[in-house]
Amino acid sequence: MPTAACGFGLLGFNSLTKIMEVFCMAKERESLVVASKVKAYIKAKKMMTASDSLAKISDAVYALLDAAAERTKANRRSTVKPQDI
């Protein structure tokens, strides 16, 4: 069975394959969060940050920005505005 670049086996289901491609791509993207700032914020709440939390937070920021960009395009603009988020 062929495998994707990130080591996942490819399945015949298009949606699952697409999800795996997005997951693999997410591993290659640079972080959009400042780790020290995130950790300090969580520490101020008297909690600790798991090592894999930062990647998930960055993924959430990517998803938020992707959705905002799509809304901006749908409104025929090239500037992302607060109402797009």
VEXRO-464509 format. One record per residue (C-alpha): residue number from 1; residue in one letter; y negated, z negated, x. Coordinates in pm, whole numbers, plus 32768, in hexadecimal, padded with zeros to 4 digits. Each point is the difference from the previous one (the first is absolute). Layout:
# residues N
ATOM     k   r     c2     c3     c1
ATOM   NUM   a      Y      Z      X
...
//
This chain:
# residues 85
ATOM     k   r     c2     c3     c1
ATOM     1   m   8000   8000   8000
ATOM     2   p   7EA9   805B   8092
ATOM     3   t   7F09   7EE9   803B
ATOM     4   a   7E87   7FEE   7FED
ATOM     5   a   7F29   7FB8   812F
ATOM     6   c   7FE9   7E8F   7FAB
ATOM     7   g   8179   7FDA   7FEA
ATOM     8   f   8040   800F   7E88
ATOM     9   g   8116   80DE   7F7E
ATOM    10   l   7F88   8119   7F1F
ATOM    11   l   8082   7FFE   7E9C
ATOM    12   g   8009   811B   7F08
ATOM    13   f   7F0B   7F5B   7F12
ATOM    14   n   7EA8   809B   8025
ATOM    15   s   7F3F   7ECB   7F97
ATOM    16   l   80C2   7F1B   80E9
ATOM    17   t   7FD4   80F7   811D
ATOM    18   k   7E8A   800C   7FBA
ATOM    19   i   7FED   7E83   8001
ATOM    20   m   80B6   7FF6   814E
ATOM    21   e   7F13   8108   808F
ATOM    22   v   7ED4   7F32   7F94
ATOM    23   f   809F   7EC7   8096
ATOM    24   c   8044   80B6   8148
ATOM    25   m   7E9E   8089   8006
ATOM    26   a   7F74   7EA3   7FC0
ATOM    27   k   80A8   7F85   813E
ATOM    28   e   7F44   8107   80CA
ATOM    29   r   7EA5   7FBB   7F71
ATOM    30   e   7F0B   7F20   80B1
ATOM    31   s   7FA3   7EB5   7F64
ATOM    32   l   7EC8   7FF2   7F28
ATOM    33   v   7FE6   7E86   8012
ATOM    34   v   7F84   7F1A   8113
ATOM    35   a   8128   7F1E   8043
ATOM    36   s   7F35   7EDD   8086
ATOM    37   k   7F1D   8002   7ECF
ATOM    38   v   8123   800C   7F0C
ATOM    39   k   80B4   7EE7   80B6
ATOM    40   a   7EC3   7F2C   800D
ATOM    41   y   7FC4   8031   7E8C
ATOM    42   i   8163   7F9B   7FA8
ATOM    43   k   7FF6   7EDD   80F5
ATOM    44   a   7EC1   7F83   7F54
ATOM    45   k   80D3   7FEE   7EC3
ATOM    46   k   80EE   7F15   80BE
ATOM    47   m   8112   8109   800E
ATOM    48   m   80AA   80D2   8108
ATOM    49   t   801B   817A   8020
ATOM    50   a   8156   80A4   8024
ATOM    51   s   800E   8108   810F
ATOM    52   d   8051   811B   7F0E
ATOM    53   s   7EEA   7F9F   7F0C
ATOM    54   l   7EF4   80BD   80BF
ATOM    55   a   80B6   814C   7FDD
ATOM    56   k   8025   7FCE   7E88
ATOM    57   i   7E91   7FA4   7FDE
ATOM    58   s   7FA1   813A   80BF
ATOM    59   d   80E8   80CF   7F21
ATOM    60   a   7F51   7F6E   7ECF
ATOM    61   v   7EAE   8062   8091
ATOM    62   y   8080   8164   803F
ATOM    63   a   807B   8013   7E97
ATOM    64   l   7EB3   7F7D   7F7D
ATOM    65   l   7F3C   80FE   80CD
ATOM    66   d   80E8   811E   7F9F
ATOM    67   a   7FCE   7FAF   7E8F
ATOM    68   a   7E88   7FE6   8031
ATOM    69   a   7FF9   8152   80B1
ATOM    70   e   80C5   80A0   7EE4
ATOM    71   r   7F0E   7F71   7EFE
ATOM    72   t   7EDC   807F   80CF
ATOM    73   k   8096   815F   800A
ATOM    74   a   8044   7FF5   7E8A
ATOM    75   n   7E8F   7FB6   7FCB
ATOM    76   r   7F9E   8125   80E1
ATOM    77   r   7F5A   7F26   8105
ATOM    78   s   8033   7FDA   8175
ATOM    79   t   7F80   7E9B   8019
ATOM    80   v   80E4   7EDE   7FA9
ATOM    81   k   7F37   7F08   7F31
ATOM    82   p   804B   7E99   7F9A
ATOM    83   q   8065   8070   7EA4
ATOM    84   d   8115   80D6   809B
ATOM    85   i   80AE   7ECB   8086
//
